[in-house]
Amino acid sequence: MREKVGEIEGLVEGFLAMLANERGASAHTVRAYAREVRSFADYVRETLGEGASVRQVEHLHIRAYMGVL
């Protein structure tokens, strides 16, 4: 059975695919972006819950994440 992909995870994977396919980014660049963007997605999931929507993310969440880093 396939696990349902959340909105944020879908956006992350779409962004990474765009970097690789449309922008022609190197594998190293895609890997670096993947690490950082997935880390932020994990933070959002932990903060807002599993079914979080990108519309729920506010600038304060981004600032708090930057503080964690």
PDB file of N, H, CA, C and O in Angstrom:
ATOM      1  N   MET A   1       0.854  -1.183   0.000  1.00  0.00           N
ATOM      2  CA  MET A   1       0.000   0.000   0.000  1.00  0.00           C
ATOM      3  C   MET A   1       0.896   1.242   0.000  1.00  0.00           C
ATOM      4  O   MET A   1       1.854   1.317   0.770  1.00  0.00           O
ATOM      5  N   ARG A   2       0.590   2.197  -0.849  1.00  0.00           N
ATOM      6  H   ARG A   2      -0.188   2.136  -1.474  1.00  0.00           H
ATOM      7  CA  ARG A   2       1.388   3.412  -0.982  1.00  0.00           C
ATOM      8  C   ARG A   2       0.939   4.457   0.021  1.00  0.00           C
ATOM      9  O   ARG A   2      -0.252   4.723   0.183  1.00  0.00           O
ATOM     10  N   GLU A   3       1.930   5.050   0.696  1.00  0.00           N
ATOM     11  H   GLU A   3       2.898   4.834   0.564  1.00  0.00           H
ATOM     12  CA  GLU A   3       1.648   6.083   1.692  1.00  0.00           C
ATOM     13  C   GLU A   3       1.275   7.386   0.983  1.00  0.00           C
ATOM     14  O   GLU A   3       1.884   7.748  -0.023  1.00  0.00           O
ATOM     15  N   LYS A   4       0.280   8.081   1.510  1.00  0.00           N
ATOM     16  H   LYS A   4      -0.215   7.786   2.328  1.00  0.00           H
ATOM     17  CA  LYS A   4      -0.142   9.356   0.947  1.00  0.00           C
ATOM     18  C   LYS A   4       0.934  10.411   1.190  1.00  0.00           C
ATOM     19  O   LYS A   4       1.428  10.567   2.306  1.00  0.00           O
ATOM     20  N   VAL A   5       1.282  11.119   0.143  1.00  0.00           N
ATOM     21  H   VAL A   5       0.881  10.992  -0.764  1.00  0.00           H
ATOM     22  CA  VAL A   5       2.284  12.180   0.252  1.00  0.00           C
ATOM     23  C   VAL A   5       1.566  13.472   0.611  1.00  0.00           C
ATOM     24  O   VAL A   5       0.581  13.846  -0.025  1.00  0.00           O
ATOM     25  N   GLY A   6       2.071  14.146   1.634  1.00  0.00           N
ATOM     26  H   GLY A   6       2.871  13.842   2.150  1.00  0.00           H
ATOM     27  CA  GLY A   6       1.480  15.398   2.061  1.00  0.00           C
ATOM     28  C   GLY A   6       1.767  16.521   1.073  1.00  0.00           C
ATOM     29  O   GLY A   6       2.628  16.396   0.201  1.00  0.00           O
ATOM     30  N   GLU A   7       1.046  17.597   1.220  1.00  0.00           N
ATOM     31  H   GLU A   7       0.347  17.698   1.928  1.00  0.00           H
ATOM     32  CA  GLU A   7       1.185  18.748   0.325  1.00  0.00           C
ATOM     33  C   GLU A   7       2.617  19.280   0.315  1.00  0.00           C
ATOM     34  O   GLU A   7       3.193  19.514  -0.748  1.00  0.00           O
ATOM     35  N   ILE A   8       3.177  19.467   1.495  1.00  0.00           N
ATOM     36  H   ILE A   8       2.709  19.276   2.358  1.00  0.00           H
ATOM     37  CA  ILE A   8       4.514  20.053   1.582  1.00  0.00           C
ATOM     38  C   ILE A   8       5.548  19.108   0.983  1.00  0.00           C
ATOM     39  O   ILE A   8       6.440  19.549   0.257  1.00  0.00           O
ATOM     40  N   GLU A   9       5.440  17.817   1.277  1.00  0.00           N
ATOM     41  H   GLU A   9       4.716  17.459   1.866  1.00  0.00           H
ATOM     42  CA  GLU A   9       6.381  16.856   0.717  1.00  0.00           C
ATOM     43  C   GLU A   9       6.287  16.818  -0.797  1.00  0.00           C
ATOM     44  O   GLU A   9       7.301  16.702  -1.484  1.00  0.00           O
ATOM     45  N   GLY A  10       5.066  16.915  -1.321  1.00  0.00           N
ATOM     46  H   GLY A  10       4.241  17.009  -0.763  1.00  0.00           H
ATOM     47  CA  GLY A  10       4.873  16.948  -2.777  1.00  0.00           C
ATOM     48  C   GLY A  10       5.530  18.172  -3.404  1.00  0.00           C
ATOM     49  O   GLY A  10       6.130  18.081  -4.475  1.00  0.00           O
ATOM     50  N   LEU A  11       5.415  19.313  -2.735  1.00  0.00           N
ATOM     51  H   LEU A  11       4.927  19.387  -1.865  1.00  0.00           H
ATOM     52  CA  LEU A  11       6.054  20.526  -3.238  1.00  0.00           C
ATOM     53  C   LEU A  11       7.570  20.416  -3.203  1.00  0.00           C
ATOM     54  O   LEU A  11       8.255  20.867  -4.121  1.00  0.00           O
ATOM     55  N   VAL A  12       8.088  19.813  -2.138  1.00  0.00           N
ATOM     56  H   VAL A  12       7.531  19.447  -1.392  1.00  0.00           H
ATOM     57  CA  VAL A  12       9.538  19.622  -2.021  1.00  0.00           C
ATOM     58  C   VAL A  12      10.047  18.762  -3.169  1.00  0.00           C
ATOM     59  O   VAL A  12      11.020  19.115  -3.835  1.00  0.00           O
ATOM     60  N   GLU A  13       9.388  17.639  -3.397  1.00  0.00           N
ATOM     61  H   GLU A  13       8.597  17.353  -2.856  1.00  0.00           H
ATOM     62  CA  GLU A  13       9.840  16.728  -4.449  1.00  0.00           C
ATOM     63  C   GLU A  13       9.687  17.360  -5.830  1.00  0.00           C
ATOM     64  O   GLU A  13      10.525  17.146  -6.705  1.00  0.00           O
ATOM     65  N   GLY A  14       8.630  18.130  -6.029  1.00  0.00           N
ATOM     66  H   GLY A  14       7.949  18.304  -5.318  1.00  0.00           H
ATOM     67  CA  GLY A  14       8.450  18.836  -7.294  1.00  0.00           C
ATOM     68  C   GLY A  14       9.542  19.865  -7.528  1.00  0.00           C
ATOM     69  O   GLY A  14      10.037  20.007  -8.646  1.00  0.00           O
ATOM     70  N   PHE A  15       9.918  20.582  -6.478  1.00  0.00           N
ATOM     71  H   PHE A  15       9.516  20.467  -5.570  1.00  0.00           H
ATOM     72  CA  PHE A  15      10.987  21.568  -6.570  1.00  0.00           C
ATOM     73  C   PHE A  15      12.311  20.899  -6.925  1.00  0.00           C
ATOM     74  O   PHE A  15      13.045  21.385  -7.785  1.00  0.00           O
ATOM     75  N   LEU A  16      12.611  19.796  -6.269  1.00  0.00           N
ATOM     76  H   LEU A  16      12.015  19.401  -5.571  1.00  0.00           H
ATOM     77  CA  LEU A  16      13.867  19.088  -6.542  1.00  0.00           C
ATOM     78  C   LEU A  16      13.890  18.532  -7.964  1.00  0.00           C
ATOM     79  O   LEU A  16      14.924  18.566  -8.630  1.00  0.00           O
ATOM     80  N   ALA A  17      12.750  18.021  -8.427  1.00  0.00           N
ATOM     81  H   ALA A  17      11.910  17.993  -7.886  1.00  0.00           H
ATOM     82  CA  ALA A  17      12.668  17.518  -9.800  1.00  0.00           C
ATOM     83  C   ALA A  17      12.875  18.656 -10.793  1.00  0.00           C
ATOM     84  O   ALA A  17      13.550  18.475 -11.806  1.00  0.00           O
ATOM     85  N   MET A  18      12.304  19.822 -10.515  1.00  0.00           N
ATOM     86  H   MET A  18      11.756  19.969  -9.692  1.00  0.00           H
ATOM     87  CA  MET A  18      12.480  20.983 -11.385  1.00  0.00           C
ATOM     88  C   MET A  18      13.948  21.390 -11.444  1.00  0.00           C
ATOM     89  O   MET A  18      14.466  21.693 -12.519  1.00  0.00           O
ATOM     90  N   LEU A  19      14.617  21.397 -10.299  1.00  0.00           N
ATOM     91  H   LEU A  19      14.196  21.151  -9.426  1.00  0.00           H
ATOM     92  CA  LEU A  19      16.033  21.749 -10.277  1.00  0.00           C
ATOM     93  C   LEU A  19      16.837  20.819 -11.177  1.00  0.00           C
ATOM     94  O   LEU A  19      17.671  21.265 -11.964  1.00  0.00           O
ATOM     95  N   ALA A  20      16.577  19.542 -11.052  1.00  0.00           N
ATOM     96  H   ALA A  20      15.899  19.180 -10.413  1.00  0.00           H
ATOM     97  CA  ALA A  20      17.337  18.554 -11.808  1.00  0.00           C
ATOM     98  C   ALA A  20      16.961  18.543 -13.284  1.00  0.00           C
ATOM     99  O   ALA A  20      17.840  18.500 -14.145  1.00  0.00           O
ATOM    100  N   ASN A  21      15.680  18.581 -13.583  1.00  0.00           N
ATOM    101  H   ASN A  21      14.966  18.616 -12.884  1.00  0.00           H
ATOM    102  CA  ASN A  21      15.217  18.381 -14.963  1.00  0.00           C
ATOM    103  C   ASN A  21      15.134  19.654 -15.790  1.00  0.00           C
ATOM    104  O   ASN A  21      15.559  19.671 -16.945  1.00  0.00           O
ATOM    105  N   GLU A  22      14.595  20.710 -15.215  1.00  0.00           N
ATOM    106  H   GLU A  22      14.249  20.696 -14.276  1.00  0.00           H
ATOM    107  CA  GLU A  22      14.393  21.930 -15.994  1.00  0.00           C
ATOM    108  C   GLU A  22      15.577  22.884 -15.898  1.00  0.00           C
ATOM    109  O   GLU A  22      15.919  23.560 -16.869  1.00  0.00           O
ATOM    110  N   ARG A  23      16.194  22.935 -14.733  1.00  0.00           N
ATOM    111  H   ARG A  23      15.915  22.386 -13.944  1.00  0.00           H
ATOM    112  CA  ARG A  23      17.317  23.841 -14.527  1.00  0.00           C
ATOM    113  C   ARG A  23      18.649  23.181 -14.822  1.00  0.00           C
ATOM    114  O   ARG A  23      19.658  23.867 -14.981  1.00  0.00           O
ATOM    115  N   GLY A  24      18.667  21.856 -14.899  1.00  0.00           N
ATOM    116  H   GLY A  24      17.847  21.298 -14.770  1.00  0.00           H
ATOM    117  CA  GLY A  24      19.901  21.135 -15.181  1.00  0.00           C
ATOM    118  C   GLY A  24      20.929  21.249 -14.073  1.00  0.00           C
ATOM    119  O   GLY A  24      22.132  21.227 -14.335  1.00  0.00           O
ATOM    120  N   ALA A  25      20.462  21.372 -12.821  1.00  0.00           N
ATOM    121  H   ALA A  25      19.485  21.389 -12.608  1.00  0.00           H
ATOM    122  CA  ALA A  25      21.380  21.491 -11.687  1.00  0.00           C
ATOM    123  C   ALA A  25      22.190  20.210 -11.529  1.00  0.00           C
ATOM    124  O   ALA A  25      21.715  19.118 -11.842  1.00  0.00           O
ATOM    125  N   SER A  26      23.391  20.356 -11.051  1.00  0.00           N
ATOM    126  H   SER A  26      23.777  21.243 -10.797  1.00  0.00           H
ATOM    127  CA  SER A  26      24.256  19.199 -10.843  1.00  0.00           C
ATOM    128  C   SER A  26      23.701  18.325  -9.719  1.00  0.00           C
ATOM    129  O   SER A  26      22.893  18.774  -8.906  1.00  0.00           O
ATOM    130  N   ALA A  27      24.142  17.093  -9.689  1.00  0.00           N
ATOM    131  H   ALA A  27      24.799  16.728 -10.349  1.00  0.00           H
ATOM    132  CA  ALA A  27      23.713  16.163  -8.641  1.00  0.00           C
ATOM    133  C   ALA A  27      24.093  16.695  -7.260  1.00  0.00           C
ATOM    134  O   ALA A  27      23.339  16.527  -6.301  1.00  0.00           O
ATOM    135  N   HIS A  28      25.256  17.333  -7.156  1.00  0.00           N
ATOM    136  H   HIS A  28      25.868  17.469  -7.935  1.00  0.00           H
ATOM    137  CA  HIS A  28      25.683  17.900  -5.876  1.00  0.00           C
ATOM    138  C   HIS A  28      24.742  19.015  -5.429  1.00  0.00           C
ATOM    139  O   HIS A  28      24.392  19.101  -4.252  1.00  0.00           O
ATOM    140  N   THR A  29      24.333  19.867  -6.365  1.00  0.00           N
ATOM    141  H   THR A  29      24.617  19.797  -7.321  1.00  0.00           H
ATOM    142  CA  THR A  29      23.417  20.962  -6.049  1.00  0.00           C
ATOM    143  C   THR A  29      22.068  20.426  -5.603  1.00  0.00           C
ATOM    144  O   THR A  29      21.508  20.891  -4.610  1.00  0.00           O
ATOM    145  N   VAL A  30      21.545  19.451  -6.333  1.00  0.00           N
ATOM    146  H   VAL A  30      22.000  19.073  -7.140  1.00  0.00           H
ATOM    147  CA  VAL A  30      20.246  18.863  -5.985  1.00  0.00           C
ATOM    148  C   VAL A  30      20.328  18.205  -4.618  1.00  0.00           C
ATOM    149  O   VAL A  30      19.406  18.342  -3.813  1.00  0.00           O
ATOM    150  N   ARG A  31      21.415  17.493  -4.339  1.00  0.00           N
ATOM    151  H   ARG A  31      22.164  17.382  -4.992  1.00  0.00           H
ATOM    152  CA  ARG A  31      21.588  16.852  -3.040  1.00  0.00           C
ATOM    153  C   ARG A  31      21.623  17.880  -1.907  1.00  0.00           C
ATOM    154  O   ARG A  31      21.017  17.675  -0.855  1.00  0.00           O
ATOM    155  N   ALA A  32      22.332  18.977  -2.127  1.00  0.00           N
ATOM    156  H   ALA A  32      22.824  19.144  -2.981  1.00  0.00           H
ATOM    157  CA  ALA A  32      22.413  20.029  -1.096  1.00  0.00           C
ATOM    158  C   ALA A  32      21.048  20.660  -0.845  1.00  0.00           C
ATOM    159  O   ALA A  32      20.643  20.835   0.304  1.00  0.00           O
ATOM    160  N   TYR A  33      20.338  21.000  -1.921  1.00  0.00           N
ATOM    161  H   TYR A  33      20.667  20.857  -2.854  1.00  0.00           H
ATOM    162  CA  TYR A  33      18.994  21.562  -1.767  1.00  0.00           C
ATOM    163  C   TYR A  33      18.069  20.553  -1.099  1.00  0.00           C
ATOM    164  O   TYR A  33      17.272  20.921  -0.235  1.00  0.00           O
ATOM    165  N   ALA A  34      18.167  19.291  -1.489  1.00  0.00           N
ATOM    166  H   ALA A  34      18.815  18.992  -2.190  1.00  0.00           H
ATOM    167  CA  ALA A  34      17.302  18.256  -0.918  1.00  0.00           C
ATOM    168  C   ALA A  34      17.481  18.173   0.588  1.00  0.00           C
ATOM    169  O   ALA A  34      16.507  18.099   1.336  1.00  0.00           O
ATOM    170  N   ARG A  35      18.722  18.185   1.023  1.00  0.00           N
ATOM    171  H   ARG A  35      19.514  18.245   0.415  1.00  0.00           H
ATOM    172  CA  ARG A  35      19.008  18.103   2.459  1.00  0.00           C
ATOM    173  C   ARG A  35      18.371  19.275   3.207  1.00  0.00           C
ATOM    174  O   ARG A  35      17.730  19.084   4.241  1.00  0.00           O
ATOM    175  N   GLU A  36      18.549  20.483   2.680  1.00  0.00           N
ATOM    176  H   GLU A  36      19.069  20.638   1.840  1.00  0.00           H
ATOM    177  CA  GLU A  36      18.055  21.673   3.365  1.00  0.00           C
ATOM    178  C   GLU A  36      16.529  21.793   3.311  1.00  0.00           C
ATOM    179  O   GLU A  36      15.890  22.088   4.321  1.00  0.00           O
ATOM    180  N   VAL A  37      15.958  21.568   2.147  1.00  0.00           N
ATOM    181  H   VAL A  37      16.477  21.328   1.327  1.00  0.00           H
ATOM    182  CA  VAL A  37      14.508  21.741   1.995  1.00  0.00           C
ATOM    183  C   VAL A  37      13.758  20.643   2.740  1.00  0.00           C
ATOM    184  O   VAL A  37      12.724  20.911   3.351  1.00  0.00           O
ATOM    185  N   ARG A  38      14.260  19.417   2.700  1.00  0.00           N
ATOM    186  H   ARG A  38      15.101  19.199   2.204  1.00  0.00           H
ATOM    187  CA  ARG A  38      13.609  18.331   3.451  1.00  0.00           C
ATOM    188  C   ARG A  38      13.727  18.561   4.949  1.00  0.00           C
ATOM    189  O   ARG A  38      12.812  18.221   5.700  1.00  0.00           O
ATOM    190  N   SER A  39      14.827  19.126   5.388  1.00  0.00           N
ATOM    191  H   SER A  39      15.570  19.402   4.779  1.00  0.00           H
ATOM    192  CA  SER A  39      14.987  19.441   6.806  1.00  0.00           C
ATOM    193  C   SER A  39      13.943  20.469   7.242  1.00  0.00           C
ATOM    194  O   SER A  39      13.351  20.335   8.313  1.00  0.00           O
ATOM    195  N   PHE A  40      13.717  21.492   6.418  1.00  0.00           N
ATOM    196  H   PHE A  40      14.198  21.601   5.549  1.00  0.00           H
ATOM    197  CA  PHE A  40      12.692  22.479   6.748  1.00  0.00           C
ATOM    198  C   PHE A  40      11.307  21.840   6.732  1.00  0.00           C
ATOM    199  O   PHE A  40      10.479  22.140   7.593  1.00  0.00           O
ATOM    200  N   ALA A  41      11.045  20.964   5.766  1.00  0.00           N
ATOM    201  H   ALA A  41      11.717  20.721   5.067  1.00  0.00           H
ATOM    202  CA  ALA A  41       9.748  20.274   5.705  1.00  0.00           C
ATOM    203  C   ALA A  41       9.530  19.433   6.966  1.00  0.00           C
ATOM    204  O   ALA A  41       8.420  19.386   7.495  1.00  0.00           O
ATOM    205  N   ASP A  42      10.576  18.775   7.444  1.00  0.00           N
ATOM    206  H   ASP A  42      11.478  18.813   7.014  1.00  0.00           H
ATOM    207  CA  ASP A  42      10.476  17.996   8.688  1.00  0.00           C
ATOM    208  C   ASP A  42      10.142  18.909   9.860  1.00  0.00           C
ATOM    209  O   ASP A  42       9.314  18.570  10.705  1.00  0.00           O
ATOM    210  N   TYR A  43      10.792  20.071   9.908  1.00  0.00           N
ATOM    211  H   TYR A  43      11.465  20.347   9.222  1.00  0.00           H
ATOM    212  CA  TYR A  43      10.524  21.041  10.975  1.00  0.00           C
ATOM    213  C   TYR A  43       9.062  21.498  10.927  1.00  0.00           C
ATOM    214  O   TYR A  43       8.398  21.580  11.960  1.00  0.00           O
ATOM    215  N   VAL A  44       8.579  21.790   9.745  1.00  0.00           N
ATOM    216  H   VAL A  44       9.119  21.724   8.906  1.00  0.00           H
ATOM    217  CA  VAL A  44       7.183  22.228   9.596  1.00  0.00           C
ATOM    218  C   VAL A  44       6.237  21.119  10.053  1.00  0.00           C
ATOM    219  O   VAL A  44       5.257  21.384  10.750  1.00  0.00           O
ATOM    220  N   ARG A  45       6.526  19.891   9.666  1.00  0.00           N
ATOM    221  H   ARG A  45       7.322  19.675   9.100  1.00  0.00           H
ATOM    222  CA  ARG A  45       5.682  18.761  10.067  1.00  0.00           C
ATOM    223  C   ARG A  45       5.679  18.606  11.586  1.00  0.00           C
ATOM    224  O   ARG A  45       4.627  18.377  12.184  1.00  0.00           O
ATOM    225  N   GLU A  46       6.836  18.730  12.208  1.00  0.00           N
ATOM    226  H   GLU A  46       7.691  18.916  11.722  1.00  0.00           H
ATOM    227  CA  GLU A  46       6.930  18.619  13.666  1.00  0.00           C
ATOM    228  C   GLU A  46       6.201  19.770  14.360  1.00  0.00           C
ATOM    229  O   GLU A  46       5.600  19.583  15.417  1.00  0.00           O
ATOM    230  N   THR A  47       6.258  20.950  13.762  1.00  0.00           N
ATOM    231  H   THR A  47       6.746  21.101  12.903  1.00  0.00           H
ATOM    232  CA  THR A  47       5.671  22.140  14.372  1.00  0.00           C
ATOM    233  C   THR A  47       4.161  22.232  14.151  1.00  0.00           C
ATOM    234  O   THR A  47       3.408  22.539  15.075  1.00  0.00           O
ATOM    235  N   LEU A  48       3.726  21.963  12.916  1.00  0.00           N
ATOM    236  H   LEU A  48       4.337  21.713  12.165  1.00  0.00           H
ATOM    237  CA  LEU A  48       2.316  22.166  12.559  1.00  0.00           C
ATOM    238  C   LEU A  48       1.513  20.872  12.468  1.00  0.00           C
ATOM    239  O   LEU A  48       0.287  20.918  12.366  1.00  0.00           O
ATOM    240  N   GLY A  49       2.178  19.728  12.503  1.00  0.00           N
ATOM    241  H   GLY A  49       3.174  19.691  12.586  1.00  0.00           H
ATOM    242  CA  GLY A  49       1.475  18.448  12.430  1.00  0.00           C
ATOM    243  C   GLY A  49       1.585  17.811  11.060  1.00  0.00           C
ATOM    244  O   GLY A  49       1.969  18.451  10.081  1.00  0.00           O
ATOM    245  N   GLU A  50       1.239  16.534  11.013  1.00  0.00           N
ATOM    246  H   GLU A  50       0.927  16.014  11.808  1.00  0.00           H
ATOM    247  CA  GLU A  50       1.390  15.719   9.796  1.00  0.00           C
ATOM    248  C   GLU A  50       0.674  16.285   8.571  1.00  0.00           C
ATOM    249  O   GLU A  50       1.251  16.294   7.484  1.00  0.00           O
ATOM    250  N   GLY A  51      -0.514  16.736   8.709  1.00  0.00           N
ATOM    251  H   GLY A  51      -0.982  16.729   9.593  1.00  0.00           H
ATOM    252  CA  GLY A  51      -1.297  17.193   7.561  1.00  0.00           C
ATOM    253  C   GLY A  51      -1.143  18.667   7.259  1.00  0.00           C
ATOM    254  O   GLY A  51      -2.035  19.275   6.667  1.00  0.00           O
ATOM    255  N   ALA A  52      -0.030  19.248   7.652  1.00  0.00           N
ATOM    256  H   ALA A  52       0.695  18.754   8.133  1.00  0.00           H
ATOM    257  CA  ALA A  52       0.165  20.690   7.498  1.00  0.00           C
ATOM    258  C   ALA A  52       0.084  21.121   6.042  1.00  0.00           C
ATOM    259  O   ALA A  52       0.528  20.415   5.137  1.00  0.00           O
ATOM    260  N   SER A  53      -0.487  22.283   5.846  1.00  0.00           N
ATOM    261  H   SER A  53      -0.848  22.856   6.582  1.00  0.00           H
ATOM    262  CA  SER A  53      -0.589  22.888   4.521  1.00  0.00           C
ATOM    263  C   SER A  53       0.447  23.996   4.409  1.00  0.00           C
ATOM    264  O   SER A  53       0.789  24.649   5.394  1.00  0.00           O
ATOM    265  N   VAL A  54       0.935  24.195   3.202  1.00  0.00           N
ATOM    266  H   VAL A  54       0.657  23.665   2.402  1.00  0.00           H
ATOM    267  CA  VAL A  54       1.902  25.265   2.979  1.00  0.00           C
ATOM    268  C   VAL A  54       1.298  26.621   3.337  1.00  0.00           C
ATOM    269  O   VAL A  54       2.030  27.548   3.685  1.00  0.00           O
ATOM    270  N   ARG A  55      -0.006  26.746   3.259  1.00  0.00           N
ATOM    271  H   ARG A  55      -0.600  25.993   2.977  1.00  0.00           H
ATOM    272  CA  ARG A  55      -0.672  27.999   3.603  1.00  0.00           C
ATOM    273  C   ARG A  55      -0.589  28.317   5.098  1.00  0.00           C
ATOM    274  O   ARG A  55      -0.784  29.462   5.505  1.00  0.00           O
ATOM    275  N   GLN A  56      -0.300  27.308   5.904  1.00  0.00           N
ATOM    276  H   GLN A  56      -0.141  26.377   5.573  1.00  0.00           H
ATOM    277  CA  GLN A  56      -0.174  27.513   7.345  1.00  0.00           C
ATOM    278  C   GLN A  56       1.195  28.076   7.735  1.00  0.00           C
ATOM    279  O   GLN A  56       1.355  28.624   8.825  1.00  0.00           O
ATOM    280  N   VAL A  57       2.165  27.944   6.858  1.00  0.00           N
ATOM    281  H   VAL A  57       2.035  27.499   5.972  1.00  0.00           H
ATOM    282  CA  VAL A  57       3.524  28.377   7.167  1.00  0.00           C
ATOM    283  C   VAL A  57       3.592  29.900   7.093  1.00  0.00           C
ATOM    284  O   VAL A  57       3.251  30.507   6.077  1.00  0.00           O
ATOM    285  N   GLU A  58       4.035  30.492   8.182  1.00  0.00           N
ATOM    286  H   GLU A  58       4.311  29.998   9.007  1.00  0.00           H
ATOM    287  CA  GLU A  58       4.163  31.943   8.266  1.00  0.00           C
ATOM    288  C   GLU A  58       5.627  32.321   8.414  1.00  0.00           C
ATOM    289  O   GLU A  58       6.475  31.468   8.675  1.00  0.00           O
ATOM    290  N   HIS A  59       5.912  33.585   8.250  1.00  0.00           N
ATOM    291  H   HIS A  59       5.223  34.278   8.038  1.00  0.00           H
ATOM    292  CA  HIS A  59       7.296  34.028   8.357  1.00  0.00           C
ATOM    293  C   HIS A  59       7.897  33.710   9.722  1.00  0.00           C
ATOM    294  O   HIS A  59       9.106  33.509   9.836  1.00  0.00           O
ATOM    295  N   LEU A  60       7.069  33.663  10.748  1.00  0.00           N
ATOM    296  H   LEU A  60       6.087  33.827  10.655  1.00  0.00           H
ATOM    297  CA  LEU A  60       7.576  33.340  12.081  1.00  0.00           C
ATOM    298  C   LEU A  60       8.082  31.900  12.158  1.00  0.00           C
ATOM    299  O   LEU A  60       9.021  31.612  12.900  1.00  0.00           O
ATOM    300  N   HIS A  61       7.460  30.991  11.392  1.00  0.00           N
ATOM    301  H   HIS A  61       6.697  31.225  10.789  1.00  0.00           H
ATOM    302  CA  HIS A  61       7.950  29.612  11.347  1.00  0.00           C
ATOM    303  C   HIS A  61       9.330  29.562  10.694  1.00  0.00           C
ATOM    304  O   HIS A  61      10.214  28.826  11.132  1.00  0.00           O
ATOM    305  N   ILE A  62       9.493  30.343   9.658  1.00  0.00           N
ATOM    306  H   ILE A  62       8.775  30.941   9.301  1.00  0.00           H
ATOM    307  CA  ILE A  62      10.785  30.380   8.960  1.00  0.00           C
ATOM    308  C   ILE A  62      11.849  30.964   9.870  1.00  0.00           C
ATOM    309  O   ILE A  62      12.962  30.442   9.944  1.00  0.00           O
ATOM    310  N   ARG A  63      11.519  32.032  10.554  1.00  0.00           N
ATOM    311  H   ARG A  63      10.615  32.456  10.494  1.00  0.00           H
ATOM    312  CA  ARG A  63      12.487  32.660  11.478  1.00  0.00           C
ATOM    313  C   ARG A  63      12.838  31.714  12.622  1.00  0.00           C
ATOM    314  O   ARG A  63      14.000  31.624  13.020  1.00  0.00           O
ATOM    315  N   ALA A  64      11.838  31.010  13.150  1.00  0.00           N
ATOM    316  H   ALA A  64      10.895  31.083  12.826  1.00  0.00           H
ATOM    317  CA  ALA A  64      12.103  30.049  14.232  1.00  0.00           C
ATOM    318  C   ALA A  64      13.007  28.932  13.748  1.00  0.00           C
ATOM    319  O   ALA A  64      13.905  28.501  14.470  1.00  0.00           O
ATOM    320  N   TYR A  65      12.777  28.461  12.531  1.00  0.00           N
ATOM    321  H   TYR A  65      12.047  28.812  11.945  1.00  0.00           H
ATOM    322  CA  TYR A  65      13.627  27.412  11.962  1.00  0.00           C
ATOM    323  C   TYR A  65      15.064  27.912  11.804  1.00  0.00           C
ATOM    324  O   TYR A  65      16.016  27.195  12.112  1.00  0.00           O
ATOM    325  N   MET A  66      15.208  29.128  11.328  1.00  0.00           N
ATOM    326  H   MET A  66      14.434  29.710  11.078  1.00  0.00           H
ATOM    327  CA  MET A  66      16.554  29.702  11.177  1.00  0.00           C
ATOM    328  C   MET A  66      17.242  29.788  12.544  1.00  0.00           C
ATOM    329  O   MET A  66      18.454  29.598  12.646  1.00  0.00           O
ATOM    330  N   GLY A  67      16.473  30.070  13.577  1.00  0.00           N
ATOM    331  H   GLY A  67      15.489  30.225  13.494  1.00  0.00           H
ATOM    332  CA  GLY A  67      17.027  30.108  14.923  1.00  0.00           C
ATOM    333  C   GLY A  67      17.497  28.734  15.381  1.00  0.00           C
ATOM    334  O   GLY A  67      18.511  28.613  16.069  1.00  0.00           O
ATOM    335  N   VAL A  68      16.758  27.705  14.998  1.00  0.00           N
ATOM    336  H   VAL A  68      15.935  27.803  14.439  1.00  0.00           H
ATOM    337  CA  VAL A  68      17.153  26.336  15.339  1.00  0.00           C
ATOM    338  C   VAL A  68      18.468  25.983  14.665  1.00  0.00           C
ATOM    339  O   VAL A  68      19.308  25.301  15.252  1.00  0.00           O
ATOM    340  N   LEU A  69      18.647  26.443  13.437  1.00  0.00           N
ATOM    341  H   LEU A  69      17.965  26.997  12.960  1.00  0.00           H
ATOM    342  CA  LEU A  69      19.882  26.146  12.715  1.00  0.00           C
ATOM    343  C   LEU A  69      21.073  26.775  13.394  1.00  0.00           C
ATOM    344  O   LEU A  69      22.201  26.629  12.922  1.00  0.00           O
TER     345      LEU A  69
END
